[in-house]
Amino acid sequence: MSASGSAPGSAATGSNNRITVIDALRGTALVGLFLLHTIEHFDFLSDAAVPRLG
């Protein structure tokens, strides 16, 4: 360990070393999970909620 208490080569310098694309993918995945849970929990896709055309 170094004198600062972190392992050598670790990202202890702050959030500047974060990969923005990975963060965006994580955010998109969380929004997708939230939407899927909401649709299934409140049963938005049931037969009663979908109007029939004919």
PDB file of N, CA, C and O in Angstrom:
ATOM      1  N   MET A   1       0.830  -1.187   0.000  1.00  0.00           N
ATOM      2  CA  MET A   1       0.000   0.000   0.000  1.00  0.00           C
ATOM      3  C   MET A   1       0.869   1.243   0.000  1.00  0.00           C
ATOM      4  O   MET A   1       1.995   1.242   0.497  1.00  0.00           O
ATOM      5  N   SER A   2       0.327   2.278  -0.558  1.00  0.00           N
ATOM      6  CA  SER A   2       1.054   3.530  -0.555  1.00  0.00           C
ATOM      7  C   SER A   2       0.753   4.299   0.723  1.00  0.00           C
ATOM      8  O   SER A   2      -0.030   3.851   1.560  1.00  0.00           O
ATOM      9  N   ALA A   3       1.376   5.447   0.861  1.00  0.00           N
ATOM     10  CA  ALA A   3       1.225   6.236   2.085  1.00  0.00           C
ATOM     11  C   ALA A   3      -0.199   6.773   2.257  1.00  0.00           C
ATOM     12  O   ALA A   3      -0.617   7.061   3.378  1.00  0.00           O
ATOM     13  N   SER A   4      -0.944   6.909   1.158  1.00  0.00           N
ATOM     14  CA  SER A   4      -2.298   7.450   1.257  1.00  0.00           C
ATOM     15  C   SER A   4      -3.309   6.390   1.686  1.00  0.00           C
ATOM     16  O   SER A   4      -4.461   6.729   1.954  1.00  0.00           O
ATOM     17  N   GLY A   5      -2.916   5.120   1.759  1.00  0.00           N
ATOM     18  CA  GLY A   5      -3.818   4.066   2.215  1.00  0.00           C
ATOM     19  C   GLY A   5      -4.534   3.336   1.109  1.00  0.00           C
ATOM     20  O   GLY A   5      -5.347   2.455   1.389  1.00  0.00           O
ATOM     21  N   SER A   6      -4.264   3.667  -0.135  1.00  0.00           N
ATOM     22  CA  SER A   6      -4.910   2.968  -1.237  1.00  0.00           C
ATOM     23  C   SER A   6      -3.868   2.152  -1.992  1.00  0.00           C
ATOM     24  O   SER A   6      -2.669   2.422  -1.919  1.00  0.00           O
ATOM     25  N   ALA A   7      -4.343   1.167  -2.706  1.00  0.00           N
ATOM     26  CA  ALA A   7      -3.443   0.307  -3.458  1.00  0.00           C
ATOM     27  C   ALA A   7      -2.848   1.084  -4.628  1.00  0.00           C
ATOM     28  O   ALA A   7      -3.498   1.976  -5.174  1.00  0.00           O
ATOM     29  N   PRO A   8      -1.619   0.752  -5.014  1.00  0.00           N
ATOM     30  CA  PRO A   8      -1.016   1.438  -6.162  1.00  0.00           C
ATOM     31  C   PRO A   8      -1.811   1.165  -7.436  1.00  0.00           C
ATOM     32  O   PRO A   8      -2.247   0.039  -7.677  1.00  0.00           O
ATOM     33  N   GLY A   9      -1.992   2.184  -8.230  1.00  0.00           N
ATOM     34  CA  GLY A   9      -2.710   2.038  -9.484  1.00  0.00           C
ATOM     35  C   GLY A   9      -4.216   2.169  -9.346  1.00  0.00           C
ATOM     36  O   GLY A   9      -4.921   2.090 -10.351  1.00  0.00           O
ATOM     37  N   SER A  10      -4.733   2.364  -8.151  1.00  0.00           N
ATOM     38  CA  SER A  10      -6.178   2.510  -7.994  1.00  0.00           C
ATOM     39  C   SER A  10      -6.596   3.928  -8.336  1.00  0.00           C
ATOM     40  O   SER A  10      -5.771   4.841  -8.382  1.00  0.00           O
ATOM     41  N   ALA A  11      -7.883   4.099  -8.575  1.00  0.00           N
ATOM     42  CA  ALA A  11      -8.406   5.417  -8.956  1.00  0.00           C
ATOM     43  C   ALA A  11      -8.755   6.216  -7.716  1.00  0.00           C
ATOM     44  O   ALA A  11      -9.929   6.448  -7.428  1.00  0.00           O
ATOM     45  N   ALA A  12      -7.738   6.634  -6.985  1.00  0.00           N
ATOM     46  CA  ALA A  12      -7.955   7.381  -5.754  1.00  0.00           C
ATOM     47  C   ALA A  12      -7.840   8.879  -5.972  1.00  0.00           C
ATOM     48  O   ALA A  12      -7.866   9.639  -5.004  1.00  0.00           O
ATOM     49  N   THR A  13      -7.712   9.325  -7.220  1.00  0.00           N
ATOM     50  CA  THR A  13      -7.509  10.744  -7.498  1.00  0.00           C
ATOM     51  C   THR A  13      -8.814  11.492  -7.645  1.00  0.00           C
ATOM     52  O   THR A  13      -8.784  12.709  -7.826  1.00  0.00           O
ATOM     53  N   GLY A  14      -9.952  10.839  -7.577  1.00  0.00           N
ATOM     54  CA  GLY A  14     -11.240  11.510  -7.708  1.00  0.00           C
ATOM     55  C   GLY A  14     -12.067  10.894  -8.813  1.00  0.00           C
ATOM     56  O   GLY A  14     -11.766   9.805  -9.302  1.00  0.00           O
ATOM     57  N   SER A  15     -13.108  11.599  -9.199  1.00  0.00           N
ATOM     58  CA  SER A  15     -14.027  11.056 -10.193  1.00  0.00           C
ATOM     59  C   SER A  15     -13.607  11.384 -11.622  1.00  0.00           C
ATOM     60  O   SER A  15     -14.362  11.100 -12.553  1.00  0.00           O
ATOM     61  N   ASN A  16     -12.444  11.966 -11.825  1.00  0.00           N
ATOM     62  CA  ASN A  16     -11.990  12.296 -13.173  1.00  0.00           C
ATOM     63  C   ASN A  16     -11.619  11.066 -13.972  1.00  0.00           C
ATOM     64  O   ASN A  16     -11.575  11.124 -15.201  1.00  0.00           O
ATOM     65  N   ASN A  17     -11.348   9.944 -13.304  1.00  0.00           N
ATOM     66  CA  ASN A  17     -10.940   8.731 -14.000  1.00  0.00           C
ATOM     67  C   ASN A  17     -12.115   7.851 -14.406  1.00  0.00           C
ATOM     68  O   ASN A  17     -11.906   6.775 -14.965  1.00  0.00           O
ATOM     69  N   ARG A  18     -13.333   8.278 -14.142  1.00  0.00           N
ATOM     70  CA  ARG A  18     -14.502   7.462 -14.474  1.00  0.00           C
ATOM     71  C   ARG A  18     -14.727   7.460 -15.971  1.00  0.00           C
ATOM     72  O   ARG A  18     -14.430   8.438 -16.656  1.00  0.00           O
ATOM     73  N   ILE A  19     -15.250   6.362 -16.471  1.00  0.00           N
ATOM     74  CA  ILE A  19     -15.539   6.244 -17.899  1.00  0.00           C
ATOM     75  C   ILE A  19     -16.991   6.666 -18.112  1.00  0.00           C
ATOM     76  O   ILE A  19     -17.909   6.016 -17.613  1.00  0.00           O
ATOM     77  N   THR A  20     -17.194   7.739 -18.842  1.00  0.00           N
ATOM     78  CA  THR A  20     -18.522   8.323 -19.008  1.00  0.00           C
ATOM     79  C   THR A  20     -19.469   7.381 -19.738  1.00  0.00           C
ATOM     80  O   THR A  20     -20.658   7.334 -19.421  1.00  0.00           O
ATOM     81  N   VAL A  21     -18.964   6.636 -20.706  1.00  0.00           N
ATOM     82  CA  VAL A  21     -19.811   5.727 -21.470  1.00  0.00           C
ATOM     83  C   VAL A  21     -20.369   4.634 -20.563  1.00  0.00           C
ATOM     84  O   VAL A  21     -21.541   4.273 -20.676  1.00  0.00           O
ATOM     85  N   ILE A  22     -19.546   4.109 -19.674  1.00  0.00           N
ATOM     86  CA  ILE A  22     -19.995   3.069 -18.746  1.00  0.00           C
ATOM     87  C   ILE A  22     -21.059   3.631 -17.812  1.00  0.00           C
ATOM     88  O   ILE A  22     -22.051   2.959 -17.529  1.00  0.00           O
ATOM     89  N   ASP A  23     -20.863   4.855 -17.331  1.00  0.00           N
ATOM     90  CA  ASP A  23     -21.860   5.483 -16.468  1.00  0.00           C
ATOM     91  C   ASP A  23     -23.180   5.680 -17.207  1.00  0.00           C
ATOM     92  O   ASP A  23     -24.249   5.480 -16.630  1.00  0.00           O
ATOM     93  N   ALA A  24     -23.112   6.069 -18.475  1.00  0.00           N
ATOM     94  CA  ALA A  24     -24.330   6.251 -19.269  1.00  0.00           C
ATOM     95  C   ALA A  24     -25.043   4.916 -19.477  1.00  0.00           C
ATOM     96  O   ALA A  24     -26.271   4.859 -19.406  1.00  0.00           O
ATOM     97  N   LEU A  25     -24.299   3.850 -19.731  1.00  0.00           N
ATOM     98  CA  LEU A  25     -24.913   2.528 -19.893  1.00  0.00           C
ATOM     99  C   LEU A  25     -25.560   2.059 -18.597  1.00  0.00           C
ATOM    100  O   LEU A  25     -26.644   1.476 -18.618  1.00  0.00           O
ATOM    101  N   ARG A  26     -24.904   2.309 -17.478  1.00  0.00           N
ATOM    102  CA  ARG A  26     -25.495   1.938 -16.186  1.00  0.00           C
ATOM    103  C   ARG A  26     -26.794   2.701 -15.945  1.00  0.00           C
ATOM    104  O   ARG A  26     -27.782   2.123 -15.492  1.00  0.00           O
ATOM    105  N   GLY A  27     -26.792   3.981 -16.243  1.00  0.00           N
ATOM    106  CA  GLY A  27     -28.001   4.784 -16.065  1.00  0.00           C
ATOM    107  C   GLY A  27     -29.133   4.305 -16.955  1.00  0.00           C
ATOM    108  O   GLY A  27     -30.282   4.235 -16.520  1.00  0.00           O
ATOM    109  N   THR A  28     -28.815   3.975 -18.203  1.00  0.00           N
ATOM    110  CA  THR A  28     -29.824   3.467 -19.122  1.00  0.00           C
ATOM    111  C   THR A  28     -30.385   2.137 -18.632  1.00  0.00           C
ATOM    112  O   THR A  28     -31.590   1.900 -18.722  1.00  0.00           O
ATOM    113  N   ALA A  29     -29.525   1.274 -18.118  1.00  0.00           N
ATOM    114  CA  ALA A  29     -29.985  -0.011 -17.591  1.00  0.00           C
ATOM    115  C   ALA A  29     -30.892   0.184 -16.380  1.00  0.00           C
ATOM    116  O   ALA A  29     -31.897  -0.514 -16.244  1.00  0.00           O
ATOM    117  N   LEU A  30     -30.553   1.117 -15.506  1.00  0.00           N
ATOM    118  CA  LEU A  30     -31.400   1.374 -14.334  1.00  0.00           C
ATOM    119  C   LEU A  30     -32.763   1.927 -14.737  1.00  0.00           C
ATOM    120  O   LEU A  30     -33.781   1.542 -14.161  1.00  0.00           O
ATOM    121  N   VAL A  31     -32.793   2.820 -15.717  1.00  0.00           N
ATOM    122  CA  VAL A  31     -34.067   3.354 -16.186  1.00  0.00           C
ATOM    123  C   VAL A  31     -34.897   2.244 -16.817  1.00  0.00           C
ATOM    124  O   VAL A  31     -36.108   2.182 -16.606  1.00  0.00           O
ATOM    125  N   GLY A  32     -34.263   1.372 -17.585  1.00  0.00           N
ATOM    126  CA  GLY A  32     -34.975   0.248 -18.191  1.00  0.00           C
ATOM    127  C   GLY A  32     -35.561  -0.695 -17.153  1.00  0.00           C
ATOM    128  O   GLY A  32     -36.700  -1.140 -17.285  1.00  0.00           O
ATOM    129  N   LEU A  33     -34.784  -1.000 -16.121  1.00  0.00           N
ATOM    130  CA  LEU A  33     -35.297  -1.856 -15.053  1.00  0.00           C
ATOM    131  C   LEU A  33     -36.463  -1.197 -14.324  1.00  0.00           C
ATOM    132  O   LEU A  33     -37.452  -1.853 -13.999  1.00  0.00           O
ATOM    133  N   PHE A  34     -36.341   0.095 -14.073  1.00  0.00           N
ATOM    134  CA  PHE A  34     -37.420   0.809 -13.402  1.00  0.00           C
ATOM    135  C   PHE A  34     -38.695   0.805 -14.240  1.00  0.00           C
ATOM    136  O   PHE A  34     -39.781   0.568 -13.713  1.00  0.00           O
ATOM    137  N   LEU A  35     -38.570   1.067 -15.543  1.00  0.00           N
ATOM    138  CA  LEU A  35     -39.737   1.070 -16.410  1.00  0.00           C
ATOM    139  C   LEU A  35     -40.374  -0.312 -16.509  1.00  0.00           C
ATOM    140  O   LEU A  35     -41.599  -0.432 -16.477  1.00  0.00           O
ATOM    141  N   LEU A  36     -39.562  -1.345 -16.627  1.00  0.00           N
ATOM    142  CA  LEU A  36     -40.093  -2.703 -16.702  1.00  0.00           C
ATOM    143  C   LEU A  36     -40.822  -3.067 -15.420  1.00  0.00           C
ATOM    144  O   LEU A  36     -41.901  -3.658 -15.465  1.00  0.00           O
ATOM    145  N   HIS A  37     -40.242  -2.718 -14.276  1.00  0.00           N
ATOM    146  CA  HIS A  37     -40.896  -2.996 -12.994  1.00  0.00           C
ATOM    147  C   HIS A  37     -42.222  -2.252 -12.891  1.00  0.00           C
ATOM    148  O   HIS A  37     -43.220  -2.813 -12.438  1.00  0.00           O
ATOM    149  N   THR A  38     -42.234  -0.982 -13.313  1.00  0.00           N
ATOM    150  CA  THR A  38     -43.455  -0.186 -13.233  1.00  0.00           C
ATOM    151  C   THR A  38     -44.542  -0.762 -14.133  1.00  0.00           C
ATOM    152  O   THR A  38     -45.699  -0.854 -13.724  1.00  0.00           O
ATOM    153  N   ILE A  39     -44.180  -1.150 -15.348  1.00  0.00           N
ATOM    154  CA  ILE A  39     -45.156  -1.721 -16.284  1.00  0.00           C
ATOM    155  C   ILE A  39     -45.732  -3.022 -15.724  1.00  0.00           C
ATOM    156  O   ILE A  39     -46.943  -3.239 -15.784  1.00  0.00           O
ATOM    157  N   GLU A  40     -44.883  -3.878 -15.185  1.00  0.00           N
ATOM    158  CA  GLU A  40     -45.362  -5.149 -14.658  1.00  0.00           C
ATOM    159  C   GLU A  40     -46.119  -4.976 -13.346  1.00  0.00           C
ATOM    160  O   GLU A  40     -47.113  -5.664 -13.116  1.00  0.00           O
ATOM    161  N   HIS A  41     -45.668  -4.075 -12.488  1.00  0.00           N
ATOM    162  CA  HIS A  41     -46.306  -3.900 -11.184  1.00  0.00           C
ATOM    163  C   HIS A  41     -47.714  -3.326 -11.318  1.00  0.00           C
ATOM    164  O   HIS A  41     -48.643  -3.795 -10.660  1.00  0.00           O
ATOM    165  N   PHE A  42     -47.871  -2.320 -12.162  1.00  0.00           N
ATOM    166  CA  PHE A  42     -49.173  -1.684 -12.319  1.00  0.00           C
ATOM    167  C   PHE A  42     -49.982  -2.292 -13.453  1.00  0.00           C
ATOM    168  O   PHE A  42     -51.072  -1.807 -13.757  1.00  0.00           O
ATOM    169  N   ASP A  43     -49.475  -3.338 -14.080  1.00  0.00           N
ATOM    170  CA  ASP A  43     -50.189  -4.120 -15.104  1.00  0.00           C
ATOM    171  C   ASP A  43     -50.690  -3.236 -16.243  1.00  0.00           C
ATOM    172  O   ASP A  43     -51.855  -3.313 -16.635  1.00  0.00           O
ATOM    173  N   PHE A  44     -49.796  -2.393 -16.772  1.00  0.00           N
ATOM    174  CA  PHE A  44     -50.163  -1.503 -17.860  1.00  0.00           C
ATOM    175  C   PHE A  44     -50.437  -2.247 -19.165  1.00  0.00           C
ATOM    176  O   PHE A  44     -51.131  -1.713 -20.030  1.00  0.00           O
ATOM    177  N   LEU A  45     -49.925  -3.438 -19.329  1.00  0.00           N
ATOM    178  CA  LEU A  45     -50.070  -4.163 -20.591  1.00  0.00           C
ATOM    179  C   LEU A  45     -51.110  -5.272 -20.511  1.00  0.00           C
ATOM    180  O   LEU A  45     -51.027  -6.252 -21.250  1.00  0.00           O
ATOM    181  N   SER A  46     -52.075  -5.130 -19.632  1.00  0.00           N
ATOM    182  CA  SER A  46     -53.120  -6.160 -19.535  1.00  0.00           C
ATOM    183  C   SER A  46     -54.092  -6.009 -20.695  1.00  0.00           C
ATOM    184  O   SER A  46     -54.075  -4.994 -21.391  1.00  0.00           O
ATOM    185  N   ASP A  47     -54.931  -7.001 -20.906  1.00  0.00           N
ATOM    186  CA  ASP A  47     -55.903  -6.951 -22.000  1.00  0.00           C
ATOM    187  C   ASP A  47     -56.938  -5.853 -21.780  1.00  0.00           C
ATOM    188  O   ASP A  47     -57.443  -5.282 -22.746  1.00  0.00           O
ATOM    189  N   ALA A  48     -57.262  -5.549 -20.523  1.00  0.00           N
ATOM    190  CA  ALA A  48     -58.245  -4.506 -20.233  1.00  0.00           C
ATOM    191  C   ALA A  48     -57.695  -3.116 -20.556  1.00  0.00           C
ATOM    192  O   ALA A  48     -58.469  -2.210 -20.862  1.00  0.00           O
ATOM    193  N   ALA A  49     -56.398  -2.935 -20.495  1.00  0.00           N
ATOM    194  CA  ALA A  49     -55.806  -1.620 -20.731  1.00  0.00           C
ATOM    195  C   ALA A  49     -55.580  -1.331 -22.211  1.00  0.00           C
ATOM    196  O   ALA A  49     -55.372  -0.178 -22.590  1.00  0.00           O
ATOM    197  N   VAL A  50     -55.620  -2.372 -23.055  1.00  0.00           N
ATOM    198  CA  VAL A  50     -55.344  -2.204 -24.484  1.00  0.00           C
ATOM    199  C   VAL A  50     -56.669  -2.165 -25.224  1.00  0.00           C
ATOM    200  O   VAL A  50     -57.413  -3.145 -25.201  1.00  0.00           O
ATOM    201  N   PRO A  51     -56.987  -1.037 -25.890  1.00  0.00           N
ATOM    202  CA  PRO A  51     -58.252  -0.970 -26.631  1.00  0.00           C
ATOM    203  C   PRO A  51     -58.214  -1.852 -27.880  1.00  0.00           C
ATOM    204  O   PRO A  51     -57.181  -1.955 -28.542  1.00  0.00           O
ATOM    205  N   ARG A  52     -59.301  -2.462 -28.185  1.00  0.00           N
ATOM    206  CA  ARG A  52     -59.419  -3.317 -29.383  1.00  0.00           C
ATOM    207  C   ARG A  52     -59.971  -2.501 -30.545  1.00  0.00           C
ATOM    208  O   ARG A  52     -60.820  -1.629 -30.359  1.00  0.00           O
ATOM    209  N   LEU A  53     -59.488  -2.787 -31.715  1.00  0.00           N
ATOM    210  CA  LEU A  53     -59.934  -2.037 -32.906  1.00  0.00           C
ATOM    211  C   LEU A  53     -60.841  -2.890 -33.776  1.00  0.00           C
ATOM    212  O   LEU A  53     -60.528  -3.120 -34.944  1.00  0.00           O
ATOM    213  N   GLY A  54     -61.899  -3.339 -33.264  1.00  0.00           N
ATOM    214  CA  GLY A  54     -62.789  -4.042 -34.172  1.00  0.00           C
ATOM    215  C   GLY A  54     -63.388  -5.242 -33.674  1.00  0.00           C
ATOM    216  O   GLY A  54     -64.154  -5.892 -34.386  1.00  0.00           O
TER     217      GLY A  54
END
